[in-house]
Amino acid sequence: MVRRPVAVVVAAVLVVEALGVAALNWFLGIVVDRQDMSLAGLDPDMMSTSSKIGGIVFGLYFAFCGLVAVLVAVRDRPPAGFGRILLISAAVVHALLGAVAWGLVGWHAFLFMVVVLALIVLLLMTYDRLEGPAAEPRDAGPQGEGPVPVSGPPAPTTP
């Protein structure tokens, strides 16, 4: 099966991305902290602190998404509930970041975001398939008989 390796790759990519995002924002916070000018009257200390906090928050977000992917790989079951919502939101975030990256950073960053988006969507889609034999239609009765009602009281018969 392809499901477990995809989940492992998604988990590894998201954990590496979490570390990268946190380190980049921390570095930007240090750069802003060492400058002596403000942007539109904003305090450089506040911008530095908010950059570091944002890096930690997004790093934890991507790390938690990676943890969900690890749990999917270990259990070999689809993500459910909050984990599924978290992975879907990570896919949306990567789509939006890819669109922004195209204009601000270049096509290399766009390509990375699209690859991560595709991996997350592949993870979500590979665990959505039905397992086992295809379900038989419910309204088909035994051979030679007509359709069987699915629910409700039996149909009245008239003589």
Phi and psi in degrees as GROMACS dihedral restraints (atoms count N, CA, C in turn):
[ dihedral_restraints ]
;  ai    aj    ak    al  type     phi  dphi    fc
    3     4     5     6     1   -99.6    20    10
    4     5     6     7     1   -11.7    20    10
    6     7     8     9     1   -65.1    20    10
    7     8     9    10     1   -50.8    20    10
    9    10    11    12     1   -63.8    20    10
   10    11    12    13     1   -46.1    20    10
   12    13    14    15     1   -60.7    20    10
   13    14    15    16     1   -36.8    20    10
   15    16    17    18     1   -63.5    20    10
   16    17    18    19     1   -43.4    20    10
   18    19    20    21     1   -63.9    20    10
   19    20    21    22     1   -38.5    20    10
   21    22    23    24     1   -67.0    20    10
   22    23    24    25     1   -43.1    20    10
   24    25    26    27     1   -64.1    20    10
   25    26    27    28     1   -43.2    20    10
   27    28    29    30     1   -60.8    20    10
   28    29    30    31     1   -43.5    20    10
   30    31    32    33     1   -62.0    20    10
   31    32    33    34     1   -45.2    20    10
   33    34    35    36     1   -64.0    20    10
   34    35    36    37     1   -43.9    20    10
   36    37    38    39     1   -64.3    20    10
   37    38    39    40     1   -41.9    20    10
   39    40    41    42     1   -68.9    20    10
   40    41    42    43     1   -35.6    20    10
   42    43    44    45     1   -69.2    20    10
   43    44    45    46     1   -42.5    20    10
   45    46    47    48     1   -64.0    20    10
   46    47    48    49     1   -40.4    20    10
   48    49    50    51     1   -65.7    20    10
   49    50    51    52     1   -36.9    20    10
   51    52    53    54     1   -61.3    20    10
   52    53    54    55     1   -45.3    20    10
   54    55    56    57     1   -64.9    20    10
   55    56    57    58     1   -40.5    20    10
   57    58    59    60     1   -65.4    20    10
   58    59    60    61     1   -44.0    20    10
   60    61    62    63     1   -65.2    20    10
   61    62    63    64     1   -43.4    20    10
   63    64    65    66     1   -64.6    20    10
   64    65    66    67     1   -43.5    20    10
   66    67    68    69     1   -66.6    20    10
   67    68    69    70     1   -40.9    20    10
   69    70    71    72     1   -63.9    20    10
   70    71    72    73     1   -46.1    20    10
   72    73    74    75     1   -66.9    20    10
   73    74    75    76     1   -35.3    20    10
   75    76    77    78     1   -64.1    20    10
   76    77    78    79     1   -43.8    20    10
   78    79    80    81     1   -61.8    20    10
   79    80    81    82     1   -44.1    20    10
   81    82    83    84     1   -63.4    20    10
   82    83    84    85     1   -35.3    20    10
   84    85    86    87     1   -64.4    20    10
   85    86    87    88     1   -39.1    20    10
   87    88    89    90     1   -66.8    20    10
   88    89    90    91     1   -41.4    20    10
   90    91    92    93     1   -61.9    20    10
   91    92    93    94     1   -45.5    20    10
   93    94    95    96     1   -66.0    20    10
   94    95    96    97     1   -36.3    20    10
   96    97    98    99     1   -65.4    20    10
   97    98    99   100     1   -32.1    20    10
   99   100   101   102     1   -86.4    20    10
  100   101   102   103     1    -4.3    20    10
  102   103   104   105     1   -89.1    20    10
  103   104   105   106     1   160.3    20    10
  105   106   107   108     1  -111.4    20    10
  106   107   108   109     1    18.0    20    10
  108   109   110   111     1  -122.6    20    10
  109   110   111   112     1   163.0    20    10
  111   112   113   114     1  -116.8    20    10
  112   113   114   115     1   160.4    20    10
  114   115   116   117     1  -107.2    20    10
  115   116   117   118     1   108.9    20    10
  117   118   119   120     1    56.1    20    10
  118   119   120   121     1    37.6    20    10
  120   121   122   123     1    83.0    20    10
  121   122   123   124     1     4.0    20    10
  123   124   125   126     1   -78.2    20    10
  124   125   126   127     1   146.5    20    10
  126   127   128   129     1   -74.0    20    10
  127   128   129   130     1   127.9    20    10
  129   130   131   132     1   -61.0    20    10
  130   131   132   133     1   -32.1    20    10
  132   133   134   135     1   -64.9    20    10
  133   134   135   136     1   -39.2    20    10
  135   136   137   138     1   -67.8    20    10
  136   137   138   139     1   -40.7    20    10
  138   139   140   141     1   -65.6    20    10
  139   140   141   142     1   -39.3    20    10
  141   142   143   144     1   -64.0    20    10
  142   143   144   145     1   -47.0    20    10
  144   145   146   147     1   -63.4    20    10
  145   146   147   148     1   -42.4    20    10
  147   148   149   150     1   -68.2    20    10
  148   149   150   151     1   -33.7    20    10
  150   151   152   153     1   -65.3    20    10
  151   152   153   154     1   -42.2    20    10
  153   154   155   156     1   -67.2    20    10
  154   155   156   157     1   -41.5    20    10
  156   157   158   159     1   -65.5    20    10
  157   158   159   160     1   -42.2    20    10
  159   160   161   162     1   -61.6    20    10
  160   161   162   163     1   -39.2    20    10
  162   163   164   165     1   -63.7    20    10
  163   164   165   166     1   -41.5    20    10
  165   166   167   168     1   -66.9    20    10
  166   167   168   169     1   -42.8    20    10
  168   169   170   171     1   -64.3    20    10
  169   170   171   172     1   -48.9    20    10
  171   172   173   174     1   -68.4    20    10
  172   173   174   175     1   -34.3    20    10
  174   175   176   177     1   -62.4    20    10
  175   176   177   178     1   -44.6    20    10
  177   178   179   180     1   -65.8    20    10
  178   179   180   181     1   -37.3    20    10
  180   181   182   183     1   -60.3    20    10
  181   182   183   184     1   -50.5    20    10
  183   184   185   186     1   -67.9    20    10
  184   185   186   187     1   -34.5    20    10
  186   187   188   189     1   -66.0    20    10
  187   188   189   190     1   -39.4    20    10
  189   190   191   192     1   -67.5    20    10
  190   191   192   193     1   -36.8    20    10
  192   193   194   195     1   -62.5    20    10
  193   194   195   196     1   -39.9    20    10
  195   196   197   198     1   -63.3    20    10
  196   197   198   199     1   -38.1    20    10
  198   199   200   201     1   -63.5    20    10
  199   200   201   202     1   -40.4    20    10
  201   202   203   204     1   -61.9    20    10
  202   203   204   205     1   -41.5    20    10
  204   205   206   207     1   -65.8    20    10
  205   206   207   208     1   -36.5    20    10
  207   208   209   210     1   -63.8    20    10
  208   209   210   211     1   -43.4    20    10
  210   211   212   213     1   -63.6    20    10
  211   212   213   214     1   -36.2    20    10
  213   214   215   216     1   -64.3    20    10
  214   215   216   217     1   -42.2    20    10
  216   217   218   219     1   -67.5    20    10
  217   218   219   220     1   -41.0    20    10
  219   220   221   222     1   -70.1    20    10
  220   221   222   223     1   -44.6    20    10
  222   223   224   225     1   -81.3    20    10
  223   224   225   226     1   -21.9    20    10
  225   226   227   228     1    56.1    20    10
  226   227   228   229     1    40.4    20    10
  228   229   230   231     1  -129.7    20    10
  229   230   231   232     1   154.3    20    10
  231   232   233   234     1   -67.8    20    10
  232   233   234   235     1   151.6    20    10
  234   235   236   237     1   -68.1    20    10
  235   236   237   238     1   142.7    20    10
  237   238   239   240     1  -129.7    20    10
  238   239   240   241     1   154.9    20    10
  240   241   242   243     1    62.8    20    10
  241   242   243   244     1  -125.9    20    10
  243   244   245   246     1   -64.8    20    10
  244   245   246   247     1   -35.7    20    10
  246   247   248   249     1   -63.4    20    10
  247   248   249   250     1   -40.9    20    10
  249   250   251   252     1   -65.3    20    10
  250   251   252   253     1   -43.5    20    10
  252   253   254   255     1   -62.4    20    10
  253   254   255   256     1   -39.4    20    10
  255   256   257   258     1   -64.0    20    10
  256   257   258   259     1   -43.2    20    10
  258   259   260   261     1   -68.2    20    10
  259   260   261   262     1   -37.4    20    10
  261   262   263   264     1   -65.1    20    10
  262   263   264   265     1   -42.0    20    10
  264   265   266   267     1   -65.5    20    10
  265   266   267   268     1   -34.9    20    10
  267   268   269   270     1   -65.3    20    10
  268   269   270   271     1   -36.5    20    10
  270   271   272   273     1   -64.8    20    10
  271   272   273   274     1   -42.2    20    10
  273   274   275   276     1   -65.2    20    10
  274   275   276   277     1   -41.9    20    10
  276   277   278   279     1   -61.7    20    10
  277   278   279   280     1   -41.5    20    10
  279   280   281   282     1   -68.1    20    10
  280   281   282   283     1   -34.2    20    10
  282   283   284   285     1   -65.1    20    10
  283   284   285   286     1   -44.6    20    10
  285   286   287   288     1   -67.7    20    10
  286   287   288   289     1   -42.5    20    10
  288   289   290   291     1   -64.5    20    10
  289   290   291   292     1   -34.3    20    10
  291   292   293   294     1   -64.5    20    10
  292   293   294   295     1   -41.3    20    10
  294   295   296   297     1   -65.1    20    10
  295   296   297   298     1   -39.8    20    10
  297   298   299   300     1   -72.2    20    10
  298   299   300   301     1   -38.9    20    10
  300   301   302   303     1   -64.1    20    10
  301   302   303   304     1   -32.8    20    10
  303   304   305   306     1   -57.7    20    10
  304   305   306   307     1   -44.2    20    10
  306   307   308   309     1   -81.9    20    10
  307   308   309   310     1   -34.9    20    10
  309   310   311   312     1   -93.0    20    10
  310   311   312   313     1   -38.8    20    10
  312   313   314   315     1  -108.0    20    10
  313   314   315   316     1   -43.6    20    10
  315   316   317   318     1   134.5    20    10
  316   317   318   319     1  -179.3    20    10
  318   319   320   321     1   -74.9    20    10
  319   320   321   322     1   -20.6    20    10
  321   322   323   324     1   -65.9    20    10
  322   323   324   325     1   -45.3    20    10
  324   325   326   327     1   -66.8    20    10
  325   326   327   328     1   -38.7    20    10
  327   328   329   330     1   -60.1    20    10
  328   329   330   331     1   -44.5    20    10
  330   331   332   333     1   -62.2    20    10
  331   332   333   334     1   -42.4    20    10
  333   334   335   336     1   -61.1    20    10
  334   335   336   337     1   -45.4    20    10
  336   337   338   339     1   -64.3    20    10
  337   338   339   340     1   -38.3    20    10
  339   340   341   342     1   -69.0    20    10
  340   341   342   343     1   -37.4    20    10
  342   343   344   345     1   -65.2    20    10
  343   344   345   346     1   -43.0    20    10
  345   346   347   348     1   -65.2    20    10
  346   347   348   349     1   -41.7    20    10
  348   349   350   351     1   -58.7    20    10
  349   350   351   352     1   -45.2    20    10
  351   352   353   354     1   -64.0    20    10
  352   353   354   355     1   -38.7    20    10
  354   355   356   357     1   -64.8    20    10
  355   356   357   358     1   -42.4    20    10
  357   358   359   360     1   -65.2    20    10
  358   359   360   361     1   -44.0    20    10
  360   361   362   363     1   -64.8    20    10
  361   362   363   364     1   -39.0    20    10
  363   364   365   366     1   -62.4    20    10
  364   365   366   367     1   -40.9    20    10
  366   367   368   369     1   -60.5    20    10
  367   368   369   370     1   -45.9    20    10
  369   370   371   372     1   -67.0    20    10
  370   371   372   373     1   -37.1    20    10
  372   373   374   375     1   -78.7    20    10
  373   374   375   376     1   -33.3    20    10
  375   376   377   378     1   -69.9    20    10
  376   377   378   379     1   -25.0    20    10
  378   379   380   381     1   -92.4    20    10
  379   380   381   382     1     3.0    20    10
  381   382   383   384     1   -91.4    20    10
  382   383   384   385     1   -10.3    20    10
  384   385   386   387     1   -69.7    20    10
  385   386   387   388     1   146.8    20    10
  387   388   389   390     1   -73.5    20    10
  388   389   390   391     1   138.3    20    10
  390   391   392   393     1   -99.5    20    10
  391   392   393   394     1   149.4    20    10
  393   394   395   396     1    87.8    20    10
  394   395   396   397     1  -173.9    20    10
  396   397   398   399     1   -68.0    20    10
  397   398   399   400     1   155.5    20    10
  399   400   401   402     1   -63.9    20    10
  400   401   402   403     1   143.5    20    10
  402   403   404   405     1   -70.0    20    10
  403   404   405   406     1   140.6    20    10
  405   406   407   408     1   -80.3    20    10
  406   407   408   409     1   150.9    20    10
  408   409   410   411     1   -62.5    20    10
  409   410   411   412     1   141.9    20    10
  411   412   413   414     1   -76.5    20    10
  412   413   414   415     1   -27.4    20    10
  414   415   416   417     1   -87.7    20    10
  415   416   417   418     1     0.4    20    10
  417   418   419   420     1   -88.2    20    10
  418   419   420   421     1   123.3    20    10
  420   421   422   423     1   -86.3    20    10
  421   422   423   424     1  -174.0    20    10
  423   424   425   426     1   -59.9    20    10
  424   425   426   427     1   159.8    20    10
  426   427   428   429     1   -59.9    20    10
  427   428   429   430     1   131.2    20    10
  429   430   431   432     1    95.3    20    10
  430   431   432   433     1   -16.3    20    10
  432   433   434   435     1  -104.3    20    10
  433   434   435   436     1   160.5    20    10
  435   436   437   438     1   -76.8    20    10
  436   437   438   439     1  -169.1    20    10
  438   439   440   441     1   -64.7    20    10
  439   440   441   442     1   146.5    20    10
  441   442   443   444     1  -103.7    20    10
  442   443   444   445     1   132.3    20    10
  444   445   446   447     1   -61.5    20    10
  445   446   447   448     1   140.1    20    10
  447   448   449   450     1   -75.7    20    10
  448   449   450   451     1   -44.4    20    10
  450   451   452   453     1  -150.6    20    10
  451   452   453   454     1   169.3    20    10
  453   454   455   456     1    97.7    20    10
  454   455   456   457     1   177.6    20    10
  456   457   458   459     1   -73.0    20    10
  457   458   459   460     1   157.6    20    10
  459   460   461   462     1   -63.3    20    10
  460   461   462   463     1   149.2    20    10
  462   463   464   465     1   -68.7    20    10
  463   464   465   466     1   138.9    20    10
  465   466   467   468     1   -71.0    20    10
  466   467   468   469     1   144.1    20    10
  468   469   470   471     1  -107.2    20    10
  469   470   471   472     1   140.1    20    10
  471   472   473   474     1  -114.1    20    10
  472   473   474   475     1   138.5    20    10
